[in-house]
Each structure stands twice: as structure tokens, then as C-alpha cells.
Amino acid sequence: MKFKEYFCKFVYHWKVLLSDHSYKVSLYVGILLLTLGYLISHISSIYKDSQTYISVGDLLLDNIPTINLEFLFTWGMMGLTLLIFLYPLLFRPELVPFTIKCYAVLLYIRSFCILLINVGPPHGFFFDSYKLGQNVIDDMIFRNDLFFSGHTAFPFLAFLIFRDSWIRWVFLAGSLVQGTTVLLMHVHYSIDVVAAFFIAYGSYSICRKIFHPLNMRFATSIKLYGWDAVQKLKDISNP
């Protein structure tokens, strides 16, 4: 597809969706929920780091050294996060509200879990030997926000949301790579990574049950009034 055609299709689909009052409300509510979810998650992590907790044993981590994979941990995760939101924005606008709400719900669940678990970071925690405060990314690094691994859960949730697209494999690979990364850096326990897959799936299932009727409505709007439907009508009108 040529860039000009893609751009026209992109703009047209957004016009179709934004002409639907329900879509706009769903989008604004999603943005609000995601913003609140991020704030609650951040505050929960700050609170947990104000406390001191002991480390516990881990069968896997006790038998592997700490490895510096900071590039994957920070920039790799940032790249995945950017892709998670850019993909529906540019190619699947009908899924934007649903995607935002799914991540908001996952943030709420993770915030609750963080507050419940009073455990310190694993032995060999990578950032124990790292001077924090060197750049803005360091403000996002916490010691005690362990359960469950967001680095694992966030890309896996994208794998579930975009399960009918080829890009799902990128997110699945990203989830596995990030899960391995946090274990090798000793910034999460094994259970944090394993549980992340199940909790992400549960979060997705909850959101799908709640928001599925709206998803169907927005998808139907694109199918009936989207760019491809308009082009077919033009072809029929001008044989």
C-alpha cells in the first residue's frame, strides 16, 4: 500500500470512529483510567520502597549469576511499550479504547498485588550495585514492587489483545525476552515472572467480557463504513 493511500485510510478510519459518540466516550474514559492506573501504580511502588523487607530464597535465582542486561530492561521495554500503543493507533484505531482499558485494569491489579506482598528484592539484585539517579529512567526503578513482573505481563497482554495479527508474535517474543531479562538481572523472583502470564490472561479475560460489545460495535463501524467498504462502493458505482 502506498503511503498516500495508507494516510488517507488512516485519517478516514479515525473520522468514522470519532463521529461515534460512544467511541469518543470510551476513548476518554480509557485515557482517564490509564492515567489514574499509572499514578496509583507509581504511588504504590514509592510506598513499598519506603519500607524495608527481607529477601527470600529462589531455586532458580540462587543458582544463576547476576547479568547486566540493562539495555534490554530499560530501552527494550520502552520500545515494546511504544509499539503496544502505536500499533493500534496507526493500524487498528477501533482497538485503541480497548487496549488502553486493558492496560489500566492490569495496572490496578498490579498495584493491589504490590501492596499485598511484603518481600524484598532477590539476592544479587542488579540495582544494588548500580548508582540510581543518573538519568530520568532511574525514577521508574523500584526495589520492592516485585509481584508481578510488569516487564513480562505488559507485552504478553499485547499478544492477547492483537491475537489476530502477525504482530502478536513480536509481543510474545518480547514478553519471553523481558521475562528472561528480569530473572538474569535478579530484579524479580521466578514466581513474579511465571504468575505474570496467568494474571495478564485473567486481566484480558475480564476486560473482554466487559468491553466486548463495544469492541464489536467499533469493529462493525470500520467494516461497514471504513475505507475498504467505501472503495468497493466506488468500484460498483463506476464499473
C-alpha positions in Angstrom: 0.0 0.0 0.0 1.4 3.4 -1.0 1.9 5.9 1.8 -0.7 8.4 0.4 -3.3 5.6 0.3 -2.4 4.5 3.8 -2.6 8.0 5.1 -6.0 8.6 3.6 -7.2 5.3 5.1 -5.7 6.2 8.5 -7.5 9.6 8.5 -10.7 8.2 7.2 -11.0 5.5 9.8 -10.4 7.9 12.6 -13.1 10.2 11.2 -15.5 7.3 11.1 -14.8 6.3 14.7 -14.7 9.8 16.2 -18.1 10.5 14.6 -19.4 7.8 17.0 -20.2 9.4 20.4 -19.7 6.0 22.2 -16.2 5.7 20.7 -15.2 9.1 22.0 -16.6 8.5 25.4 -14.9 5.1 25.6 -11.6 6.6 24.5 -11.7 9.4 27.0 -12.7 7.1 29.8 -9.9 4.7 28.8 -7.3 7.6 28.9 -8.6 8.7 32.3 -8.5 5.1 33.7 -5.0 4.6 32.4 -3.7 7.9 33.8 -5.2 7.0 37.2 -3.8 3.5 36.9 -0.3 4.8 36.3 -0.5 7.2 39.2 -1.8 4.6 41.6 0.9 2.1 40.5 3.6 4.7 40.9 2.4 5.8 44.3 2.2 2.1 45.4 5.7 1.5 44.3 7.0 4.6 46.1 5.2 3.5 49.3 6.7 0.0 49.1 10.2 1.4 48.6 9.8 3.4 51.8 9.7 0.2 53.7 12.4 -2.4 54.2 11.7 -6.1 53.6 13.9 -9.2 53.7 14.8 -11.3 50.6 13.7 -14.9 50.3 15.2 -17.8 48.5 14.5 -18.7 44.9 15.5 -22.1 43.5 16.4 -20.7 40.1 18.0 -17.4 41.0 20.1 -19.0 43.7 21.9 -21.0 41.0 22.5 -18.3 38.4 24.7 -15.2 38.5 23.5 -11.6 38.1 24.0 -10.5 34.5 23.9 -6.9 33.2 21.1 -6.7 30.7 20.2 -3.1 31.5 19.7 -2.1 27.8 17.0 -4.7 27.4 15.5 -3.9 30.7 15.1 -0.2 30.1 15.2 0.6 26.4 13.9 -2.7 25.2 10.9 -2.3 27.5 10.4 1.3 26.4 10.4 0.2 22.8 7.8 -2.5 23.4 5.6 -0.1 25.3 5.8 2.4 22.5 4.9 -0.3 19.9 2.0 -1.5 22.1 0.2 1.8 21.8 1.5 2.9 18.3 0.3 -0.2 16.6 -3.5 0.2 17.3 -3.2 4.0 16.9 -1.8 3.7 13.4 -3.3 0.4 12.2 -6.2 -0.7 14.4 -7.9 2.5 15.7 -11.1 0.5 16.6 -9.0 -1.3 19.3 -7.5 1.8 20.9 -10.1 2.3 23.7 -10.0 -1.5 24.5 -6.2 -1.5 24.6 -6.0 1.5 26.9 -8.6 0.0 29.3 -6.8 -3.4 29.3 -3.6 -1.8 30.5 -5.5 0.4 33.0 -7.0 -2.8 34.6 -3.7 -4.5 34.6 -2.1 -1.6 36.4 -4.8 -1.6 39.0 -4.3 -5.3 39.6 -0.6 -4.9 39.8 -0.8 -2.0 42.3 -3.0 -4.2 44.5 -0.6 -7.1 44.3 2.4 -4.8 45.1 0.7 -3.6 48.3 -0.1 -7.2 49.4 3.4 -8.7 49.1 6.0 -7.7 51.7 9.1 -9.2 50.2 12.5 -7.6 49.5 14.3 -8.0 46.2 16.2 -11.2 45.4 19.8 -11.8 46.4 22.0 -10.4 43.7 19.5 -7.6 42.8 21.2 -5.9 39.9 20.5 -2.3 41.0 22.1 -2.9 44.4 25.4 -2.3 42.7 24.1 0.5 40.5 24.0 4.2 41.4 20.5 5.4 40.8 19.7 9.0 39.9 21.9 9.2 36.8 19.0 9.7 34.4 15.2 10.1 34.3 14.7 6.4 33.7 16.1 5.7 37.1 13.0 7.3 38.6 11.0 4.3 37.3 13.2 1.7 39.1 11.9 0.4 42.4 13.2 -2.4 44.7 10.0 -3.7 46.3 7.4 -3.6 43.5 8.1 -7.3 42.7 4.8 -9.2 42.3 4.1 -9.5 39.5 6.6 -8.7 36.7 5.3 -5.9 34.5 8.1 -6.4 32.1 6.6 -9.9 31.4 2.9 -9.1 31.7 2.7 -6.0 29.6 3.9 -7.4 26.3 2.1 -10.7 26.9 -1.2 -8.7 27.3 -0.5 -7.2 23.9 0.0 -10.7 22.5 -3.6 -11.5 23.7 -5.1 -8.2 22.5 -3.7 -8.4 19.0 -4.1 -12.2 18.7 -5.5 -11.9 15.1 -2.4 -10.0 13.8 1.1 -11.1 12.9 2.5 -8.6 15.4 1.3 -10.8 18.3 4.5 -12.9 17.8 6.6 -9.8 18.3 4.9 -9.2 21.6 5.1 -12.8 22.7 8.8 -12.9 21.9 9.2 -9.6 23.8 7.4 -11.0 26.8 9.7 -14.0 26.9 12.8 -11.9 26.4 11.8 -9.5 29.1 10.9 -12.3 31.5 14.3 -13.9 30.9 16.0 -10.4 31.3 14.5 -9.7 34.7 15.4 -13.1 36.0 19.0 -12.9 34.8 19.3 -9.4 36.4 17.7 -10.8 39.6 15.2 -7.9 39.7 12.3 -10.3 40.0 11.7 -13.7 41.6 10.8 -16.7 39.4 7.2 -16.6 40.7 6.9 -13.0 39.6 7.6 -13.9 36.0 5.5 -17.1 36.0 2.5 -15.5 37.6 2.6 -12.6 35.2 1.4 -14.7 32.3 -1.6 -16.0 34.2 -2.5 -12.6 35.7 -2.3 -10.9 32.3 -4.5 -13.6 30.8 -7.0 -13.2 33.6 -7.0 -9.4 33.2 -7.6 -9.7 29.5 -10.5 -12.1 30.0 -12.1 -9.7 32.4 -11.8 -6.8 30.0 -13.0 -8.9 27.1 -16.2 -9.8 29.0 -16.9 -6.2 30.0 -15.9 -4.4 26.8 -16.6 -6.9 24.1 -20.0 -5.4 22.9 -18.3 -2.0 22.4 -15.4 -3.7 20.5 -17.9 -5.4 18.2 -19.6 -2.1 17.6 -16.4 -0.3 16.7 -15.2 -3.1 14.5 -18.5 -3.2 12.7 -18.3 0.6 12.0 -14.9 0.0 10.3 -16.3 -2.9 8.4 -19.4 -1.1 7.2 -18.2 2.4 6.8 -14.4 2.1 6.6 -12.1 2.8 3.7 -12.3 -0.7 2.1 -16.2 -0.5 2.1 -16.1 2.9 0.5 -13.7 1.8 -2.2 -15.9 -1.2 -3.0 -18.9 1.1 -3.4 -17.0 3.3 -5.7 -15.9 0.3 -7.8 -19.6 -0.8 -8.0 -20.8 2.6 -9.0 -18.0 3.0 -11.6 -17.6 -0.3 -13.3 
